[in-house]
Amino acid sequence: MENNARHEVESLRPFAILWGGQAASLFGTRIVRFALVWWITDITGSATVLAIATIMALLPQVFVAPFAGSYVDRWDRRKIMIAADSLTALTILGLSFLFAVNIVELWHIFLIMLLGASFGAFHFPAMQASTTLMVPRQHLARVGGMNQALNGASNIVAPPLGAVLYVLLPMQSILFIDISSAVFAVLCLALIKVPQPVRKISVQETSVLGDMKEGLQFLRGWRGGFLLVIMAMILNMLTTPAFSLSPILVKNYFLGGAEELALLQAAGALSMVVGAVLLTAWGGTKRKILTAVGALVLQGVGVTLIGLVPSDSFFVAVLFYSAVSFLNPIVNGVLIAIMQATVPPDKQGRVFALIIAGATAMSPLGLAIGGPIADVAGVTVFFLVAGIGTIILSITAFFNKDIMTIEDHAEARKHEQQQVGLIEEEDEIRTYMSSESVDEHKSPSER
């Protein structure tokens, strides 16, 4: 028993190194993002300008991600992540120079956000698909909880630290935090091997568009997953304007500054960590979709209440914002675990990318409409619309058979079984990775 436990720990060591590097990179990115968002808010005070910046970060998820997912399934996933982190560091270095010589303009920041999100469109599916082959299936939900906890922890630290650094340091110095963390992530990737799935068809026999079509066919055959993507499109169109424009809510509605925005985001992030820790320890209900949809209903209630808070009750808004954030990792962590357990590993790159693109597709439209309206009517109206819409959609999902049976959908299971020898292939890869990890700790005589 003890040997088995030690063997399992050793097999997870490469993933732990990968996860640690990406965690450091995420912290650096979040600090810099807070500083840049508040710089835009402080300089312009415009919801429309902030909406444009957010749109720049979302467009690659819609137009680049579907192609990126196909390449993730074709190329070495480790090299993709190294390239994405390296290019991100280079673009931030360029922006740092512009701030240093005091010639930065808004369009420079928009361009950097567009490029960074484009690199991220390759990085995210590569990371998610690699996780599936580096972590045993029974631990995927817990890893989802860990990722959500990391997401929350970075949001606890980044806003207050970003607010302090914004006051104390010039922007070019703050940007070097992101550069340093990206370099660390690259070094971690250089230390490990990331397993690759064996494609059943040679690359020469398929095209990128063919891969995208195959990923779309899988999604359409998996009706529950397809309906969830449609649902996410609607929800993101409603909620993205509200939460993306929260700096404007703080500045123009609650008459606060960087400190209040940092408090709002840090409180929400702390609640997110608590929710993620709960998911990591609990794992969700036996039928995990019940956990996700139930939490989504409660989120809708919380978002609605944020929109009803009076302008002199900032701390009440912080309370409701925290409640919504607590539920967020439970929804996302469970749904990601369902996707990872159902989609065949050699198709996860393109399928995850299509899911991201589909779920994000309507967000730019919501922001394009929401920014100008928020400048006139205020941001609170979007919290009301988003909250009520979330409640209606999630209750509808409870009564949809395809969504509520998503974990044992007949077409998805049949599709998975058709991947000849796929499960055995995963086990062989994990065994190989484990043996490589153990061999690295043996002396030459033991080998």
N, C-alpha and C positions, 0 to 999 in steps of 0.2 A: 504493500500500500504506500509506504514511504517512498520507495523507488519510483512508483508511478507518479506520485505527486511531484517529485524532483524532476522527473522526465518531462512532465507537463510544463513546469516552470521554465526549464531550459528551452523547450520548444517555443515559448512565448517571448523569449529574450529579444530576438530580432524585431518583433512587433513593438516591444516596449521601447527600444531605441528609436524606432521610426516615430512612434507616438510622442516621445519626449521631444524630439527635434521639431515636430510640427506644432507641439504645444508652445514651445518657445517662440516660434515664428508667429503664431496666432496672437500671443501677448503683445509682441512688438507691433504687429499690424493694427491691433485694436487701439493701442495708445496713440499711434499716429493718426488713425482715422478719426478719433475723437477730436484731436487738435485741429485737423483740417476742417472737419464739419463745423466746429465752433468758429474757426477763422472765417469761413464763408458766412455763417450766421451773423457774426459780430460785424463784419465789413458791410454786408448788404442788407440784413434784416428781412430778406425776401423769401417767401415760401416758394415762389416760382424758380428762383435761382437754385435753392436747395433741392427742389424737385428735379431740375435738370441734372444736377450732380448725381443724384440717385439713379436717374434713368441711364446715365453713362455707365454706372456700375451694373445695371441690370441687362442692358442690351446684349452683351456677349453670352449671357446665360440662355438667351433665346436663339441667337443666330450662330454662335460659335459652338456652344455645347453639343448640339447633335452631331456635328462633324468630329468634334474632339473625342466623343465617346467611341466612335468607330476606330479612330487612331489608337486610343487607349487599349482596345482589344487586339490591335495589330502590333504595336510597338512595345518596347521594354518599359514597363510601368515605373520602374525605379528611375530610369533616365528621364522620363517625362516629368516626374516630380522634381528632379534636380534642375532640369531646364526651366521649369516654371518658377521655382524659388530664385534661381539665379537671375532670370530676366526681370523678375519683380524688384530685386535689389538694385539692378542697373537703372530701372526707370525711376525709382525713388531717389537714387543718387543724382540723376539729372534734375529732378525737381528741387532737391536740396541746393544744387548750384544756382538755380534760378532765384530761390529765396535769398541765397548768400549775396548775390549781386543786385538784389532788389529790383528785378525786372519781371517778377512773376505776375501773371494775369489769370483771370478766372478760367479762360479756355485751356491754359496749361494744366490746371488741376483737373478739369473735365477729361482731358486727353489721358492723363496719368491714371485716372479712375477707370477709363475705358480699357486701357492696356492691361492694368492689373487684373481686372475682371476677366479679360480674355485669357490670361495665363491661368487664372483660377479655374476657368472652364475646362482646362485640361487636367489641372491638379486634383480637383475634387473627385471625379470619377475614377482616376488612377488610385487615389487613396482608398476610396470605398471598395473598389474591386480587389485591391491588394489585401485589405482587411479580411475578406471572405476566405482567402487561401492561407492566411497566416494565423487565424484564430479559429479554434474548434466551434462547431455550430452551436453547441450548448452555451457558449459564452458570448454569442453575438449580441444578445439583448443587453447584457451587462456592459459590453464594450460601447454599445449605443448610449448607455447611461453615463459611462466615463466621458464620452465625447461631449455629451450635453453638460456634464459637470465642468469640463474644461471650458466649454463655451461660456458658461455662467461665471466661472472663476475669473476668466479674462475680462469679463464685463464688470466684475466687482473692482478689480485692480485698475483697469485702464481708464475709466472716466475720472476718478479723483486724481490719479497720477497725471493723466493728460491735462487736467485743469491746472494743477500745480505747475507742471512743466510749461504750459502755455504762458503763465505769468512770469516764470523765472528765466526761460531760455528762448533764444530766437528759434524760429521754425526750422531752420536748416539743421540745428543741433538735435531737435526732437526727431526729425526724419532719420537720423543715423541710428536710432534705436531699432527701427524696422529693418534697416540694412543689415545691422549686426545679427538680429534674430534670424533673418533669412539665410545668412552665411552659416550660422550654427545648424540650421535645418539641413542644409546641403552637406555639411560635414557628417551629420548623423546618417544620412542616406548613403554616404560613401563607405560607411563601416559595415553595412549589412547586405544581404542578398534578399531580393523580393521575388517570390515564386511567380511563374508565368503559366497560365493555362495553356494546354496543348490544343491548338485549333484543329477541328476535325476536317476543315477544308483549307487548302493552301491559300495563302494571300493572293497568289497570282490568279486564282479562279474567282475571286470576288472583287468588287469595287467598294469604295467608301459609301457611295449611294446605295449599293446593294446591302451593305452592312446596316445602314440606317433603315432601309426598308424592312430588313429582317427584324431589327429591334422594334419597329413600329408594329409589325405583324404579331410579335410576341405580346406586346401591350394590348393590342386589340383583341387577341385571343384570350387574354387574362382580363375578363370584363370587370371584375372588382377593382383591379389596379387601374384600369383605364378610367373608370368612373371616379376614382379618387383623384386622378390627375385633373379631370374636368372640374371637380369640386375645389381642388387647390387653386386652379386658375381663377375661379370666381372669388374665393376667399382672399387671394393675394391682391386682386384688383381692388377689393374693398378695404383691406387692412394696411396695405403698403403706404398709401398716402398718410394715414393716421400716424403710424409709428415712425415713418421716415421723416415726418415733419415735426416730431416731438421737440426738437430744439426751438422751433418757432412757437410751439405751444408754451414752452417755458418762458421764452423771452417776451412774447407779445401778449399772451393771455394771463400768465401768472406773474409777469413782470420780474422774472428772475434773471440770473446770469449763469456763467459757466459752473459756479459752485452748485446751483440748484439743479442744473442739467446733470452734473456728475452724481449728485445725490439720488436723483430719480433713476438713472441708469444703473448705479451701483446697487441700490436697494432691489431693483428688479433682478439684477444678476445674482445677488445673494440668494434670493428666492429660487432662482433657476437652479443654483447649485443644490439647494435642499431638495428640490424636485428630482434632480438628476441622481442624487445619492439615494433617494427613495426608490427610484426605478432600478438602480444598480443592485441594491440589496433585495428588492422585491421581485423584479423581473416582469411584473404585470400579471393580469389575470390569466387563467388557463387559455381562454380564447382572447388573445391580446387585442384584437380589434375593438372589443368592448371597452378596454382601458382607454384607447386612443379617442374613440368617439365620445365617450362619457366625459373625458377631460376637455374635449373641444366644446361641448355644450356649456360647461362651466366657464371656459375662457370667453365665450360670447357674452355671458352675463357680466363678467368683469370688465370687458372692453366697453360695454354699454354704460356701465356705472362711471367709468372715467369721463365719458362725454357729458355726464350730468353734474359733475363736480363744479361748484361755484369758483369764481376766479380768486377768491380770498381763502380757499381751502386747499392749498398746494399739498399739504401733508396727507390729506385724504386721498388725493390723486396718487400719491406715492404708494399708499396702502393698496389701492385697487390695481395699480400697475404691477406691484409685487405679486399679487394673487394671480394675475394673468401670466406673469413670468414663471411662477412656480409650476404651472400646468404645461408650459411650453415644451420642456424636455420630455415630459411623459408622452405627449402626443408624437413628437418627432422621433424620439428614441425607439418607440414601439413600432412605428410605421417603417422606419429604416430597417429594423431587425426583420420585419415581415418581408420586405423587398429582398434583403440579402439572403434569406433562407429559401426564397421561392425562385428567384431568377438564376439560371445556370451561370456558373462563374465565367465561362468563356464568352458570355453575352452581357455581362454586367456593365462593362464600360459604356456600350452604346445605349443599353436600356436605362441606366441611371442618368446618362446625359439627356436622353429624351424626356425622362420624368422631370428633370430639373428645368429643361427648356419649356416643357408644357406647363408646369406649375407656375413658371415665372412669366409666361408670355403676356398675360394681361396686366402685369404690374406697371410697365411703362405707360400703358394707356391710362391706368388709374392715376398715376402721378401727373401725366400731361394735363388731365382734366382737373385734378385736385389742387395743383400748385396755384394756378390763377384764382380758383374759387376760394382757397384758404386765405389768400391775400385780401379778399373782400369779406367773406362770411366767417372766417376763423377756422381753426383746425378741429374744434370740438365736434362739429357736425359730422366729420368723418369717423370719429370714434363711435358716435351713435349709429350711423349707417353700418359700419363694420361689425359692431356688436350684435345688432339685430339680425343682420345677414348671416353671421356665424351661427347664431342660435337656430335659425330656420334651416340652414343647410345641414347642420349636424343632426338635428332631430329627423330630418328627411333620411339621412344615412342610416339611422337606426332601423328604419322600415324598408331598407333596400336589401334584398336577399344576397345580391352579388357582392356588395360591400361587406356585409356581416359574415359571409362565408369565404372571405378572401383567402384565408389561410389554408383552406382545403379545396380550393376551386378545381374542378375536374380538369379543365383545359390546361391549367398551369401545371398540375401534377403530371398529366400525360406528356406535356411538352418536356418536362424535366426528365421523365423516364426515358424519353427518346434519345437523350444524350448518352450514347453507349459508353458504359464504363466511366461515367463522369464522377460518380462518388468515389470509386476506387482510385481515380486519378487524383482527386483532392487528397485522399488519405496518403497516397504515395508521395505527393509533394510535401505534405506536412511531415511525414516520416523522414524524408530526405533533409528538410530544413532542420528538424530536430537532431538528426545524426550529425549534420554539419556543425550545429551549435555545440554538441557534446564533444566532438572531435577537437574543436578549437581549445578545449580546456584540458585535453590529454597531453601527456608528455610524449616525446618522440618514441620512447620505448614502449609506451602503452599502445601507440598506434601500430 
